[in-house]
């Protein structure tokens, strides 16, 4: 792991024995005989598959989800809690002893693909999603398998950016998972048996699903992917018992709806604005907050003149009806692919002498924002990563554009690059320091546009980007930001560019990973590195932490392996 662009520090790679637990102390065999691989190939395993019922666990009620922070032994949803702070009150592992972390077990995902999963843990049972659209239940103490569910996918999938699945949601004793063929499935969490399977949209038109759903009271709220195929984005809510659609809110308003006038002609029909990362929820306000992706085509805005609402926005929706309460658009008429699909972090802070319910957001466009989450009012914002496309933000948070930075047919150099100042990977927040933490990148790229006709089910991007220097030439780091001022408090340089998420704990720690395969812990107050371990493969996921029988564990996916650590005994 390199700590700066000037000095390269090489660590000895430690190779761990990866164990797939076939026979557990409970006396059962738990490895499938046929496991679906990328490309729908099959890999033979040594033992026949047998479904094994998980140990009993307390049903995950809405009350438990609302109060998830009060039972830190569990990790009950993708972001840990409804406010998405990714902060755990566990402190058995802390600044004084984190250096004693050791590998406890490792689960080998049989599909050869990158893992972006964040497991859910309920009463000692861990639920892991695997690429492309599978789920496995394991013992959170040992990694031993209870059951697995393989979702069969069609051969003619149309997907943009990898065969990924990021996690499940749970309500009662039912798991909910998105699938790459744009389905939502419900599984019995005890057995893995399929309860229902609903088509959300037609995958042949470019729709897909990769995000973990979010439970909101008695609804399963979920988004859609496929923004590079000229889809029309939406956010859905489903009945958890039947899979019936309860409400759908389109992220692009149709004719006669407020905001449709921000799309020239019929461009709204193919405008993208996908919702491919999990949102957040405030139970007191009953508002669901969800980020939206870039307008389509990505880089040629000539065919979609206007601000293109509600692309590149956060939408605040009534949790019962899906009705839009307010919106904030980070990048009007985006022509640089600056998706606003980052996960909104909710917290109550003291701002200008009074308590404010705020939303914290480090956007792909290079600016950090603090918003009032009751009204959507812009409070403060500053660049947190190198950006050259805007002079700054006005008093309402709208960017003041630098003229001549739009993509051209020949190419124009702009910061941030297409991957952004940050991207989809989870930020974090510490209730102890009051800091917001983000994986940041200071890069640049040549943006170019091209003329492109829309074709159903085909990529519809209108251009692209090219790097003029190697990625290693640019600076990247973990940055701590004060949400009151938007100032960067500290940074921990890390090369090359990371796509790992962040988790914070009451032990004063920030956990994250790196592109060169390191899992590491930083001091949440200072950014000092306290511990690291080489995992041998890129970390594309966010860490999480939980406890079983009074023992705290920390888990991270790297490559196609899920690693779990605990203190040395």
N, C-alpha and C positions, 0 to 999 in steps of 0.2 A: 504494500500500500504506500503510495507516494504522498507525501504531506505538502508538497509545494511544487510549483512548476520549475523551480531552480534546483532543488535537491531531491535526489531519488534515494529512498531508503528501501532496501530489499530485505524482506523477511524470509526466513527459511520456511518453505511450504511443509506443513504437517499433513500427512496423509492418514485419515482415519479409516478404520474398517467400517464399511457401511453394512448394516445388518438389516435384512428384511426378516422380521420375526415370523416364522412359519408355524412353530408349535409353541404355544404359550403354557404357562404354569397351570392355566385353567383346563388344559388338556384338550385343545382343539387345533385343527389344521386350518390355516387362514391365508392361503395364497391361491389366487384364481389360476385355473389351468389355461385359460385363454385371456390375454389382456390386449386391448386395442391400442395400437401404436399410431403415430402420425402417419397419414396416408392410408388409414384403415387396414394396415397390415396387422398380423397377429403374432404375438410372441408366446411360445409355450413356456409354462412354468412347471416346476417339478411335482407339485401336489395339486389334487383336485380342489375346486373351490367348495367351501361349505359356509353357509350363512350362519353366523353365531350372534345371538341376541346380546346386545350390550347389557351391562349391569344396570339396575334400576337407577334412574335419576329423577330429580324433582322436575316436573313440567315447567318449562320456561314461560311464565305468565307475562302479561304486559306490565304488571307491577314490578316484576324482576328486571325487565328490560329498562324501565324508567329509572330504577334505582341500581343499575348495573355497577356504578362506581362504588357502591357500598358492599359489594361482594367481589373484591378483587381476586379471589381465588379462581374465579371464572373469567373467561373472555367471551362474552355472550353475543357479540356481533362484530362485523368486519372492522370497524374503527374502535371497538372496545366499549364505547358508550354512545348515546344518541347525539351528544354534542361533538363527537369526533375528535376529542382532545388527545386520544391515544395516551392518556396519563393513567398509570396504575398506582394505587395506594400501597402496593406491596413494597416492603423495604428490607426484607431479609437479605437480598443482594443489594449492596450499597457501595458508596465510594470507597469505604475502607476495606471491603473484602472482594470486590468484583474481580480482582486479579486471580482469585481462586476458582473461577468458573471452569468447569470441565464438562466435556461431552458426556451425556448420559445415554442417549440413544439417537439413532438416525433412521428415518424411514425413506427407503428408496422408491421413488415414484417410477412405475414400470414404463411409462411413456417417455420416450426420448424427446424432450422439449423443455423449454424454460418454465420454471414454476413462478407464478406471480401470486400464489395463494397466501391468504392470511387465515390460519385455522381458527375455528370456534371451539372453545372448551366449555363443557357443562359437567360439573360434578365428577371430574376425573376422566371424562370421555372427550376425545379430540376428533373433530370432523375436518378433514382435509379435502379440498377440491384439487383435482389433477387435470392437467391438460389432456385432451381438449375439453371434455365436459363430463368428468367423472367425480365421484365422491367415495372416500374411504373413512370408516370410523375406526379409531385406534385407542388403545389404552394410553392415556396421557402420561402415565408413569414409566411405561416401557416401550411404547411404539408398536406393541403387538396388535395385530389386525383383528377386528371383530367382523366387519362385513365391508363389501364394496359394491358400488352401483356404477355400471358402465352405460353411458348414454350413447346409443348408436347414431352416428352422423351420416348424412348423405355424402356421396362422393363428389358432388359438384358444388361444394361450398364456395361462397364468394365472401372472403374476409380481407380486411385491410392489413392488420398489424400483428399477426401471430395467433396461434391456436391456444388462447389463454382462457383461464377461468380463475377468478380472484377470490371466491369464497361463497359461503352459504349464509342464510338467515335461518333462525329457529324461532318457532312459536309453539308452545305446548310441547308435544313430542313429534313435531313435524319439521323437517328441513325443507328449505326452498332454494333452488339453484337455477341460475340462468344457463342457457346452452348456446353453443356457437350457431346452431341452426334456428336461432330466434324463438326458442321455446322457453317456458317456465315450467319446472317440474317440482312436484311435492313428493317427499320421501318419508317413510316411517323411520324416525331417527333410531328406533330400537333395532330394526331389522334391515333397513335399506330397501325395503319393498316400495315399489312405485305406487303412489296413491292417485295422482293425476298428472297429466302431461298436456299443457296448453300451448298451441301455436300463438305467439304474440304478433308476429309479422312474417311475411314471405321472404325466406332467405334468398330466393332466386332473384329478388329485387335488390339484394345487397344488404338487407337487414341482418344483424347478428346481435348476440348478447354475451357479455363477458363479466359484467360487474356483479358484486354481491348484492342481493336485494336488501331492503331495509324494512323492518316491521314498524308500522305506525298504528298503534292501538290494535284494531282487529283487521288490519289491511296489510297486504304485502306490496310495498312500493318498489318499483323497478324501472330502469331506464332502457335505452336501446343504443346499439352501435351501428356503424355503417355510414358515417358522414362523408366518406370518400366515394360513395356510390350514388350521390344525389337523392338520398332518401329525404323524408320529412320527419324530423325528430319528435319524440314525445316522451312523457312520463306517465306511467300507468300505476293503478292500484287494483289489486285482485283480492277476491274473497279467499281466505286461506283454506276453507273447508272444501270448496268446490272448484276453485280456479276461475270462477266467473269474473269478468272485468267489471269493476265498480265505477271507476272513472278513468278518463284519459285526458291529459292536457298536452296539446301540441305545442312544441317550442317555436313553431313558425305559425303566426296567425293567418287564418284563411280570409277570403274576401268578406268585407263587412265587419271584420274584427279589428279592434285597435291594434295598430302596428303593422297591418298588412300593407299599408301605404309606404312602408320603409323598404319594400321589395319592388323593383321595377318590373312591370309586365307580369308574366306568369312565373318569374324566377323563384317565388316562394314554394312552388311545387317540388323543386329539386334543390332546396336550400340547405339541406344537411341539418346542422344544429343538433347533433346527436347527444345523448345523455349517458355516456358509457362508463361513468364512475359513480360510486355510491354517494348519496347525499347525507344530510344531517337533519335533525328534528328538534324543535323546542316544544316540550309538552305544555308549558304554561301559555305560550302564544298559539299553540296548535298550528305551527307553521313548519312545512317541509321545505328545506333549502336544497336546491339541486343546480349544479353547474351544467352549462350547455357548450357544445363544441362549435367548431368553426363553420362559417357559411360555405356553401358549395356553389360553384367550384372554388376550391381553396384559394388559388393564387391569381385567378383572373376575375376581378371584380367588375369588369366592364359590362358583364351580362346580368348583373344584379345590383344596380345602382341603388344607393340609399344606405341607411344604418344597418339594415338587415336584422331587425328584432325577431326573436330574442336570442339570436346566436351570440356566442362569447359573453354570456350573461350568467348571473345567478338569478333564479326564479324562486320567489317565496310563495308557496301554495298552501291553501287551506287543507289541513290534513284529512278532513272528512269528505270534501267535495272536489279537491284539485283546483279550485278557483284561484286565479292569480291575485295575490295580495299586493305585491310590488315586485319590481325587478331592478337590477342594476347592470348596465352593459359596460363591461370593461374595455372592449375594443370595438367600437362601431365600425361597420364596413371593413371588417378584417380581411386583409389580403396577404397575411403572413402565416396563416394556420396557427394562430395563437388561441387554441381551444381554452375555454374557461371551465374545464372539467376537473379542476383541482377540488379537493374535499374541503368544504367550509368548516372552520373550527369556531365553535361558539363558546363564549365565556362572558362573565360579568366582571368588568374592570372599573377602576376609578379613572374617569376621563374629565379633565378640566374641572376637578373638584366635585363631581357627582358620579354616582354609580350608573353605568350604562351597560345595557345588554348589547354586546357587540358580536360581530362576525369578523374573523381574521382570514386574510386571503392573500397569499403570494401567487400572483398570476403568471401564466406562461409568457405574457408580454413583457416581463421584466420589472413590473411595478408591484409593490406590496400595498395592500389596502386594509384599513379598519373601517367597517361600516356599522351603523346602528341596525341591528337585526330586527327591530320592531318596525322600522319605517323604510329601511334601505338607504337612509341618508349617508352620504360620504363624510367621514370624519377626518381621516388623514391618509396620505399615501405618498410613497417615495420609491425610487428605483432601489431594488435590492440586488440586481444583477445588471451587467452591462447592457445598455439599450441605446440605440441611435435613431429610432423611428419617431420618437416624440420628444418635444422640448420639455415636457412635464405634464402635470395634471392641473386642470382649472379648479375653481372653488367647488364645483360639483363632482369632481373626480373624472371628468371627461378628458381624454388625452388631447394635448395640443400637438398636432402632427408636424413633423419636419417635412417641408415640401420636397417632392421628388424621391421619396423612399419606397414608392410602390414598385412591385415587380415589373420588369420590362422584358421585351423579347430577347434582349441581349444579356440581361442579368444586372442586378444592382446589389451591392454589399450592404447588409443590414444586420444589426444585433437587436434582440437575440436571434439565433438561428431557428430553424423549424422545430427542433426539439425543445426550444424555449429556455427561459431563465430557470424554470423548473417545469415539471410536467404532471403526469397523473399520480406519481408516487406520493404516499401520504406524508403530510407535514405533521408536526406534533406541538404540544403546548404543555408547559409545566405549571401546575398550580402553586408550586413553591417559589419559582423564580419569576413567574409572570411573563416569561419569554415565549415567543413563537419560534419554532425551529423548522428550517426548510433546507432541502438539498438543492443547491444553486449552481448555475453554470454561466460563465462569462464568455460566450462564443459569438461567432459571426458566420454568415453564409451568404452566398450569392443567390438571390431570388429571381426566378424568371417566370414569365407567363407564356401561354400558348393558347391558340384558339382550339376549342374542343366542343364537339357536339354531344349532347346527352344521349345515352343509350341505356335503357333499363337493364340493371344488373351489371353494368360495366363501370369501371372506375371513372370518376368525373372530377378531375382535380385542376385542370387548366394551367398546369405548370409544374414547378418543383423547385429544388434548391441544390446547390453544389458547394462543397467546402473548398476553399482555396488554400487551406492549410490542414495538416493532420489534426485530429481532435485533441491530441496531447499538447498541441501548441496553446490551448486555451486553459484558463484558470477555472477551477470548480472547487466547491467547499460546502461544508455544513455551516449555515449561518443562523445565529440567534438574533431575533428582532424584537425590539420593545414595541408592543402594539399601541402604546400611548403616543409615541413620537414617530414610529416607523423607522427609527434609527437601527443600524446594525450594531449590536453590542459586542459580539465576538464572532470569529469564524475559525473553522478548522479546515485547512486546505486538504483536498483529497483528489488524486489523479489516478486514472482518467475519470471522465464524467460518470457519475453514479446515477443509477435509477432505482435506488433503494429507498424505502420509506423509513419513518422515524417513530420511535416509541420512547416515552419518558416515564420515570418512576419516582415514587416518594423516597427512594434511596439516593436521590440526587443525580440520577443517571440519564443520559441520552444514548439509546441503542440504535444503531443503523449498520449498513453494510456498504460494500464498494464493488466497483466493476471488476477489480482484480481478485475478487473472492474473499475479502476479509470481512469478518463480523467484529464490530468493535463497540466499546463503550466510552463515552466522554463525560466529563464533569459538566453537569447542566448549568452551573454558574459561570464557569470559566472557559469551557471548551477544551480543557486539558484531556489528552488521551490517557485512559486508565487501564485499558485491557484491549487485546485484539487476538483473533484466532483466524488462521487461514482455513477456508473451506474448499478451496480449489476450483470454484466456479463462480460466475458472476451472480451477484445478489440483485434480483429484480423485484423482490417482495419487501414487505414491511415486517419487522419483528413484532412479537407479542409476548406477554408474560402471564403466568397463572401459577396456582399452587395446588398441590394434592397432599393430603395428610401433613400439612404444616410445612411442606418443602416447596420453595419457589423455583420455578423453571422459566427459562427464556428460550423461545423458539424462533427460528428464522429459516426460510427456504432459500437455497442457493443451488443453481443449476437445476437438476431435477431430484434433489434430496431435501428432506425436511430435517434439520438438526435441532436437537434440544439439549440445553445446558443447565447445570445446577452447580451449587457450591461443592467443592471437594469435601468428602466426608472423612 
